[in-house]
Amino acid sequence: MRNDKHLNEAIVRAAQKDWYSGSGEKRDYSVTQLLQEPKAFHLFNRHKHEIDEDVSEKLYMLMGSAMHAILERANEHDVEFTVLSRVRAFFEKVHNGEVSKNPGEIEAAFMSFIIGDGDVGAGQRLGYLLSLLPEERYLIEKRFKYVTKTGKVVAGGFDLYDTEEQSLHDYKFSSIYKWIYRNQPGNSTMEDWTLQLNMYRLFLENEGYPVKKLYINLLMRDYSKTNSKRERNYPDPIETIEIPLLGLDIVEQIIEQKVAEFDKYKMVMDDAIPVCSAKYRWQGHDTYAVMKRGNIKASKVEYSYAAAKSWMDAEAQKIAEKEIHKGKDPYASHQKALSLFSIIKRPAKSTRCESYCPVNKFCNFYKSLPRELK
């Protein structure tokens, strides 16, 4: 990992640390991986050790990890919080040289510091502390596994499950842009969130935890109080979206289909794996710009050549009418007016490929794009 901006070592170490709660578990796929497409997934798995990222590009990842760590600690019981705080304090003393590192002494020092001294044994004192823990209302950062009909293991970890309300919550940092355009045609954001939370719901239901409600909680990382006063539909700093429940049989079917599709290309060469869909690539529509001679900006932009030409013809006719009223030939006047215009095709960019795909340099589709689309 590069550090081109010369950030301090503490930030570098934080960016390099693997904060993923499912790190090291035995699985074939994770829920978030199944939200990808086969080409993106396999290219990342095959080339992850070749990816060259700068520390500064990990900012949003660090923000998300910090948020989940705070949520997890905030919902610890007082006893649990106290014991874990003492553990951290004990290691600080070790680092400061205040505690002997002698194997014969450190165990007793540890138990004494963490759960205190007393007439009864350490095991009894620890048992007493644990007895103070109430039955937890919330399950936080728990991971579950699902086995497909072909024996493939899919793992997933949800953020919070409320046992009283029987509701499942996911927390995400978001941008104002993502919030505004989440329901736009061709945008897969809501579709992905719906599938992700329903997969977690399936895992929970299989373990005996009924789920009646699903929620996405969006924390706006670029929220502006000034803009909120100016714009009518501007979101709040935190927006909660209820996600629709899908039939569990449908969710199971989707998982089976996705796993089968991913497995299909396991042994296929990189370039032979089908290109990610336009929706996944965040590719917009091609547009056609009507340009008038001498102008920098387009006079009109349409989504089809036919619509652009129709507008251009109508606009040229308006200009020609002035000449026709002076007795000029109608056809020649119209052709002269048309010569003032031209239509330029503006191919849509694949935004995810260009700016957010960590393996684009290994992708034959991306490498084949014209320079202006990269």
C-alpha positions in Angstrom: 0.0 0.0 0.0 1.4 3.4 -1.1 1.6 6.5 1.1 2.0 9.1 -1.6 0.6 11.9 0.6 3.0 11.0 3.5 0.3 10.5 6.1 1.4 9.6 9.6 2.2 6.1 10.5 -0.8 5.6 12.8 -3.2 6.2 9.9 -1.1 3.9 7.6 -1.3 1.1 10.2 -5.1 1.6 10.6 -5.6 1.5 6.8 -3.5 -1.7 6.5 -5.3 -3.5 9.3 -8.0 -6.0 8.3 -11.1 -4.8 10.2 -13.4 -7.2 8.4 -15.3 -9.2 11.1 -15.4 -12.3 8.8 -11.7 -12.4 8.2 -10.3 -15.9 8.4 -13.6 -17.7 8.5 -14.2 -20.8 6.3 -16.6 -19.9 3.5 -16.9 -20.0 -0.2 -18.7 -16.7 -0.6 -19.8 -13.8 1.6 -23.1 -12.0 1.2 -21.4 -8.8 0.0 -19.4 -10.8 -2.5 -22.6 -12.2 -4.0 -23.8 -8.6 -4.6 -20.9 -8.3 -7.1 -20.8 -9.9 -10.6 -18.6 -12.8 -11.6 -16.0 -10.8 -13.5 -15.4 -8.3 -10.7 -15.4 -11.0 -8.0 -12.9 -13.4 -9.8 -10.6 -10.6 -10.9 -10.3 -9.3 -7.4 -9.7 -12.8 -5.9 -7.0 -13.5 -8.5 -5.3 -10.2 -8.4 -5.8 -8.8 -4.9 -2.1 -9.1 -4.1 -1.3 -7.0 -7.2 -3.6 -4.1 -6.3 -1.7 -0.9 -5.6 -3.7 1.5 -3.6 -2.8 4.7 -1.7 -3.5 4.9 2.0 -5.7 8.0 1.3 -8.1 5.9 -0.8 -9.0 3.9 2.3 -10.6 6.8 4.1 -14.2 5.7 3.7 -13.3 2.1 4.7 -11.8 3.4 7.9 -14.8 5.6 8.6 -17.1 2.6 8.2 -14.9 0.4 10.4 -14.8 3.1 13.1 -18.6 3.4 13.0 -19.1 -0.3 13.5 -16.6 -0.4 16.3 -18.4 2.4 18.2 -21.8 0.8 17.7 -20.5 -2.5 19.0 -18.9 -0.9 22.1 -21.9 1.4 22.8 -24.2 -1.7 23.1 -21.9 -3.6 25.5 -23.3 -4.0 29.0 -21.6 -2.0 31.8 -19.9 -5.1 33.2 -18.6 -6.2 29.8 -17.5 -2.6 29.0 -15.6 -2.4 32.3 -13.8 -5.7 31.9 -12.8 -5.0 28.3 -11.6 -1.5 29.3 -9.5 -3.1 32.1 -8.0 -5.5 29.5 -6.9 -2.6 27.4 -5.6 -0.7 30.4 -3.6 -3.8 31.4 -1.9 -4.1 28.1 -1.0 -0.4 28.3 0.7 -1.1 31.6 2.6 -4.0 29.9 3.8 -1.7 27.1 4.9 0.9 29.7 6.9 -1.7 31.6 4.7 -1.5 34.7 3.9 -5.2 34.6 6.4 -8.0 34.6 6.4 -10.1 31.4 7.7 -13.1 33.3 5.3 -16.1 32.4 5.1 -17.1 36.1 3.9 -13.7 37.2 2.0 -12.1 34.3 -1.0 -14.5 34.6 -1.6 -13.7 38.3 -1.1 -10.0 37.6 -3.6 -10.1 34.7 -6.3 -11.8 36.7 -5.8 -9.5 39.6 -5.9 -6.4 37.5 -8.9 -7.5 35.4 -11.3 -8.9 38.0 -9.8 -7.7 41.3 -8.4 -9.4 44.4 -10.4 -11.2 47.0 -10.8 -14.1 49.3 -12.5 -16.3 46.7 -10.8 -17.7 43.6 -10.4 -15.9 40.3 -12.8 -18.2 38.6 -15.6 -17.5 41.2 -15.0 -13.7 40.9 -15.2 -13.9 37.1 -18.3 -16.0 37.3 -19.9 -13.4 39.6 -19.2 -10.7 37.1 -20.6 -12.7 34.2 -23.8 -13.4 36.3 -24.5 -9.7 36.3 -24.9 -9.7 32.5 -28.6 -9.4 31.6 -30.2 -11.3 28.7 -29.1 -9.2 25.7 -31.8 -7.4 23.7 -29.4 -6.8 20.8 -27.3 -9.1 18.7 -24.5 -7.0 17.3 -22.0 -7.8 14.6 -22.9 -11.5 14.6 -22.0 -13.8 11.7 -24.0 -16.7 10.4 -23.6 -19.2 7.6 -25.8 -20.7 5.0 -25.1 -23.9 3.1 -26.4 -24.2 -0.5 -27.7 -27.4 -2.0 -24.4 -27.9 -3.7 -22.6 -27.7 -0.3 -21.2 -24.2 -0.8 -20.9 -22.0 2.4 -22.2 -18.5 2.2 -21.4 -16.3 5.3 -22.7 -13.0 6.3 -22.5 -10.6 9.3 -25.3 -8.2 10.1 -24.9 -5.0 12.2 -27.7 -5.2 14.7 -30.7 -7.4 15.4 -33.3 -6.2 18.0 -34.8 -9.2 19.7 -37.8 -7.3 21.1 -38.8 -5.6 17.9 -37.6 -8.5 15.8 -36.0 -6.0 13.4 -32.7 -6.2 11.6 -30.6 -3.0 11.1 -27.7 -2.2 8.8 -25.6 0.9 9.1 -23.9 2.5 6.1 -22.0 5.7 5.5 -23.5 7.3 2.4 -23.2 10.3 0.2 -26.0 12.8 -0.5 -25.7 11.9 -4.2 -26.4 8.2 -3.4 -29.4 9.1 -1.3 -30.9 11.4 -4.0 -30.4 8.9 -6.9 -31.1 5.7 -5.1 -34.4 5.1 -6.9 -33.4 6.3 -10.3 -34.0 3.9 -13.2 -30.9 1.8 -13.8 -29.6 2.4 -10.3 -29.1 -0.9 -8.4 -28.6 0.6 -4.9 -32.0 -0.2 -3.5 -32.0 -3.6 -5.2 -28.6 -4.4 -3.7 -29.7 -3.3 -0.2 -32.9 -5.3 -0.4 -31.1 -8.4 -1.4 -28.4 -8.0 1.2 -30.7 -7.5 4.1 -33.0 -10.3 3.0 -30.1 -12.7 2.9 -29.2 -11.8 6.5 -32.8 -12.3 7.4 -32.8 -15.7 5.9 -29.7 -16.6 7.9 -31.3 -15.3 11.1 -34.6 -17.1 10.5 -32.7 -20.4 9.9 -31.2 -19.9 13.4 -34.6 -19.3 15.1 -34.6 -15.5 15.1 -37.8 -14.2 13.4 -37.4 -11.0 11.5 -40.4 -8.7 10.9 -38.7 -5.5 9.8 -35.6 -4.6 7.8 -33.9 -1.2 8.0 -31.0 0.6 6.4 -29.6 3.5 8.4 -27.7 5.9 6.3 -25.2 8.3 7.9 -24.5 11.2 5.5 -20.8 11.7 5.4 -21.1 14.9 3.3 -24.1 16.4 5.0 -24.3 20.2 4.9 -26.6 22.2 7.2 -26.4 25.2 4.8 -27.6 23.1 1.8 -30.4 21.5 3.9 -31.9 25.0 4.3 -31.8 25.7 0.6 -32.9 22.4 -0.9 -36.4 21.1 -0.4 -35.7 17.3 -0.6 -32.3 17.4 1.2 -31.9 14.5 3.6 -31.4 14.6 7.3 -27.9 13.7 8.7 -29.2 10.2 9.3 -31.9 8.7 7.2 -33.6 5.4 7.9 -35.1 3.4 5.1 -37.4 0.4 5.6 -36.5 -2.4 3.2 -39.2 -4.7 1.8 -39.4 -8.3 2.9 -38.9 -10.9 0.2 -40.2 -14.4 0.3 -37.5 -16.6 1.9 -37.9 -19.2 -0.8 -37.2 -16.5 -3.4 -34.1 -15.4 -1.4 -32.8 -19.0 -1.3 -33.4 -19.3 -5.0 -31.4 -16.1 -5.7 -28.5 -17.4 -3.6 -28.4 -20.7 -5.3 -28.5 -19.0 -8.7 -25.7 -16.5 -7.8 -23.4 -19.2 -6.4 -23.9 -21.4 -9.5 -23.1 -18.4 -11.7 -19.9 -17.5 -9.8 -18.8 -21.2 -9.7 -19.3 -21.4 -13.5 -16.4 -19.0 -14.1 -14.1 -20.3 -11.5 -11.7 -21.9 -13.9 -12.3 -19.5 -16.9 -9.6 -17.1 -18.0 -9.9 -13.5 -17.0 -10.8 -12.2 -20.5 -13.4 -14.9 -21.1 -15.5 -14.1 -18.1 -18.5 -12.0 -19.3 -18.3 -8.3 -18.9 -20.2 -6.8 -15.9 -23.6 -5.5 -16.7 -24.1 -1.9 -17.6 -26.1 -1.4 -14.4 -23.3 -2.9 -12.3 -20.8 -0.6 -14.1 -23.0 2.4 -13.3 -23.1 3.2 -17.0 -25.6 5.9 -18.0 -27.2 6.3 -21.3 -25.4 7.5 -24.5 -26.6 11.0 -25.3 -26.6 13.1 -28.5 -25.7 16.8 -28.3 -26.9 19.3 -30.8 -24.1 21.8 -31.2 -24.5 25.2 -32.9 -21.4 26.6 -34.7 -19.5 29.0 -32.4 -21.1 27.8 -29.2 -19.2 25.9 -26.5 -22.3 24.5 -24.8 -24.8 22.1 -26.5 -28.0 23.7 -27.6 -29.9 20.5 -26.9 -29.0 17.1 -25.5 -31.2 14.1 -26.3 -31.1 10.3 -25.5 -31.5 9.3 -29.1 -30.1 10.5 -32.5 -33.6 10.7 -33.9 -34.8 13.0 -31.1 -31.7 15.2 -31.5 -32.2 15.4 -35.3 -35.9 16.2 -34.9 -35.0 19.1 -32.6 -32.2 20.3 -34.9 -34.5 20.3 -37.9 -37.2 22.3 -36.1 -34.6 24.8 -34.9 -33.1 25.1 -38.3 -36.6 25.7 -39.8 -37.2 28.6 -37.3 -34.0 30.3 -38.6 -34.9 29.5 -42.2 -38.3 31.2 -41.9 -36.6 34.6 -41.6 -34.9 34.0 -45.0 -38.1 32.6 -46.5 -40.0 35.7 -45.5 -37.5 37.7 -47.5 -38.3 35.6 -50.6 -35.4 33.2 -50.4 -35.8 29.6 -51.6 -37.3 27.5 -48.7 -35.2 24.4 -49.4 -31.9 26.3 -49.7 -32.8 28.4 -46.7 -33.4 25.3 -44.6 -30.2 23.6 -45.7 -28.2 26.8 -45.0 -29.7 26.9 -41.5 -29.0 23.1 -40.9 -25.3 23.7 -41.8 -25.1 25.8 -38.6 -25.7 22.7 -36.5 -24.0 19.3 -35.9 -24.9 16.3 -33.8 -22.2 14.8 -31.5 -22.6 11.4 -29.9 -21.6 11.4 -26.2 -21.0 7.8 -25.1 -21.9 7.1 -21.5 -19.1 6.5 -19.1 -19.0 3.4 -16.9 -18.4 5.3 -13.6 -17.7 2.3 -11.4 -15.1 1.0 -13.8 -13.4 4.3 -14.1 -13.3 5.4 -10.5 -14.3 2.7 -8.1 -13.2 -0.7 -9.4 -9.9 -1.8 -7.8 -9.2 -4.3 -10.5 -9.9 -2.2 -13.6 -6.3 -2.5 -14.8 -6.8 -6.3 -15.1 -10.1 -6.0 -17.0 -10.1 -6.4 -20.8 -13.3 -4.4 -21.0 -11.9 -1.4 -19.2 -8.6 -1.6 -21.1 -10.6 -1.5 -24.4 -12.5 1.7 -23.6 -11.5 4.8 -25.5 -9.3 7.2 -23.5 -12.1 9.8 -23.2 -14.3 7.2 -21.4 -11.6 6.4 -18.7 
